[in-house]
Amino acid sequence: MMVMMLLMIMVMMRVVLRYSNTKQKPNQIKETKMNTITKAEQVAQTYDDALRDNLYSKGCYELAIDAAGTLGGIEIDYSNITESYTSKVTFEFDDKSRAQITYGGVFVIC
């Protein structure tokens, strides 16, 4: 249990350091050469980055939920069956994108 908490803290510190080293804040839409990344896609990136850093799915899920809240997402659907792996939360953002967050990943709904 303690190891999981330490891993989550380490991942969150990496995310904070990653954003503090750039001029861009996490709640701003990132721009690429071709188009902009929606807020839902940013939430998906947060989950995927945590997964690549070997964080367990529950930790990735919690980081994605936090990222959605930080980006101003409004929770529009919530399904939680006794804190199980079938839990899902859907957020809608002001750019009209939606992210459905589950323990298995984040699904972007356009």
C-alpha positions, -999 to 999 in steps of 0.1 A, spaced: 0 0 0 28 24 9 47 15 -23 16 24 -44 13 57 -26 50 65 -32 46 56 -69 16 78 -72 35 107 -56 65 102 -79 43 102 -110 24 133 -99 58 150 -92 69 141 -128 37 156 -142 42 188 -122 79 190 -132 70 184 -168 46 213 -169 67 236 -147 95 233 -172 74 247 -200 57 280 -205 24 263 -211 1 254 -182 -17 221 -181 -51 237 -184 -43 253 -218 -49 236 -250 -17 223 -266 -10 232 -302 6 210 -328 16 219 -364 -16 203 -378 -43 210 -352 -50 215 -316 -53 187 -290 -87 187 -273 -89 187 -235 -103 151 -236 -71 141 -255 -50 158 -229 -67 136 -202 -60 105 -223 -23 116 -226 -22 119 -188 -34 84 -184 -11 70 -211 19 88 -196 12 74 -162 8 39 -177 41 42 -195 57 52 -161 45 18 -148 17 31 -126 -11 6 -119 -44 12 -136 -61 26 -104 -34 52 -102 -37 61 -139 -75 63 -134 -71 87 -104 -46 109 -123 -69 111 -153 -99 121 -130 -77 148 -114 -66 161 -149 -102 162 -161 -111 184 -131 -81 206 -135 -90 212 -172 -125 223 -161 -144 192 -171 -179 187 -160 -189 153 -149 -219 142 -170 -220 105 -163 -208 83 -134 -210 45 -131 -194 29 -101 -202 -6 -90 -186 -10 -56 -152 6 -66 -146 -21 -92 -128 -22 -125 -160 -15 -143 -162 21 -129 -164 48 -155 -167 86 -154 -175 108 -184 -165 144 -185 -174 171 -210 -152 201 -216 -158 236 -229 -142 227 -262 -171 202 -266 -149 172 -263 -157 144 -239 -135 118 -221 -148 86 -207 -123 75 -180 -122 38 -170 -95 17 -153 -87 3 -187 -80 37 -203 -95 70 -215 -118 70 -244 -121 103 -263 -156 111 -276 -158 138 -303 
